[in-house]
Amino acid sequence: MRVFERTWFSTLLVAMIVAPLAVRAASSVSMGGAPMARASIDVSIVVPPVMLLRELARPAAIDITADDIARGRLTVSGAQLDLLVNSRNGYLIRARVLNAIVTAVSIIGLPGPLVATPDSATLPMASMVGRPKPAPLPVQYELELSPEATPGHYVWPVALTLETP
């Protein structure tokens, strides 16, 4: 069990033991000859904020060829975004280009267009609260290559993060 689950379970267990004892103690009090029992329990649950983004099947690096540079773009398919966010106000996906060999990136497969540059761009996303966790979103990256790019092996040039609106 995780620490949060153990703490929650321990608190519930103590409440279940203490409440009947309090009722028994109160039942010995009488008013006008009739036994009277009262008890109250205050319960509160705090749900910590969750913002998880996992990039599945995304390459750690890309190989750029002379043909890619001649076309001015490289398409990377097969990746998926696994998202879990419990904010009632929705969230933002922020994309940013990290390497000068790429001038912009279009991420296709999201509910709206997301085109990022080195300055970054965001896409507002609707709240997931009250809905089942969605399946990972299949996405495709369209990388616009810099005219100064040279063929070679490069680390993945796009960063994705989640933010509150």
GIGI-V318674 format. One record per residue. N is the residue number from 1. RES is the residue in one letter. D_CENTER is the distance of its C-alpha to the mean C-alpha in Angstrom with 1 decimal. Layout:
n: (N/N)
res: (RES/RES)
d_center: (D_CENTER/D_CENTER)
//
This chain:
n: (1/2/3/4/5/6/7/8/9/10/11/12/13/14/15/16/17/18/19/20/21/22/23/24/25/26/27/28/29/30/31/32/33/34/35/36/37/38/39/40/41/42/43/44/45/46/47/48/49/50/51/52/53/54/55/56/57/58/59/60/61/62/63/64/65/66/67/68/69/70/71/72/73/74/75/76/77/78/79/80/81/82/83/84/85/86/87/88/89/90/91/92/93/94/95/96/97/98/99/100/101/102/103/104/105/106/107/108/109/110/111/112/113/114/115/116/117/118/119/120/121/122/123/124/125/126/127/128/129/130/131/132/133/134/135/136/137/138/139/140/141/142/143/144/145/146/147/148/149/150/151/152/153/154/155/156/157/158/159/160/161/162/163/164/165)
res: (M/R/V/F/E/R/T/W/F/S/T/L/L/V/A/M/I/V/A/P/L/A/V/R/A/A/S/S/V/S/M/G/G/A/P/M/A/R/A/S/I/D/V/S/I/V/V/P/P/V/M/L/L/R/E/L/A/R/P/A/A/I/D/I/T/A/D/D/I/A/R/G/R/L/T/V/S/G/A/Q/L/D/L/L/V/N/S/R/N/G/Y/L/I/R/A/R/V/L/N/A/I/V/T/A/V/S/I/I/G/L/P/G/P/L/V/A/T/P/D/S/A/T/L/P/M/A/S/M/V/G/R/P/K/P/A/P/L/P/V/Q/Y/E/L/E/L/S/P/E/A/T/P/G/H/Y/V/W/P/V/A/L/T/L/E/T/P)
d_center: (22.0/19.4/20.7/18.9/20.2/23.6/23.9/23.0/25.4/28.1/28.0/28.3/31.2/33.0/32.7/34.2/37.1/37.9/37.9/40.7/42.7/42.4/43.6/46.5/47.5/47.4/49.4/52.4/52.6/54.9/56.0/59.4/59.6/56.5/53.6/50.4/46.9/43.8/40.5/37.1/33.7/30.9/27.5/24.2/20.6/18.0/14.4/12.4/9.3/6.0/3.0/2.5/4.6/7.9/11.0/13.5/17.2/17.0/20.2/20.4/23.4/25.4/29.2/30.8/34.2/37.1/36.6/32.9/34.3/37.1/34.7/32.6/29.3/27.5/25.2/22.7/21.8/20.2/16.6/13.6/9.9/7.9/4.7/3.7/4.1/7.6/9.3/12.6/13.1/10.5/8.7/10.0/9.5/12.2/14.4/17.4/20.4/21.4/24.8/27.9/28.7/26.1/26.8/24.0/21.3/20.6/17.5/18.8/17.1/14.6/15.7/17.5/19.1/17.4/20.2/19.7/22.5/22.8/22.3/18.8/17.6/14.8/14.0/13.2/11.1/12.2/10.8/9.8/11.8/14.9/14.1/13.8/10.6/11.4/12.8/11.5/12.7/15.8/16.2/19.3/19.8/23.1/24.2/27.1/29.3/31.4/35.1/35.6/33.4/35.3/34.8/33.0/30.0/27.1/23.7/20.7/21.0/17.7/14.7/11.3/9.0/6.7/9.0/10.3/13.2)
//
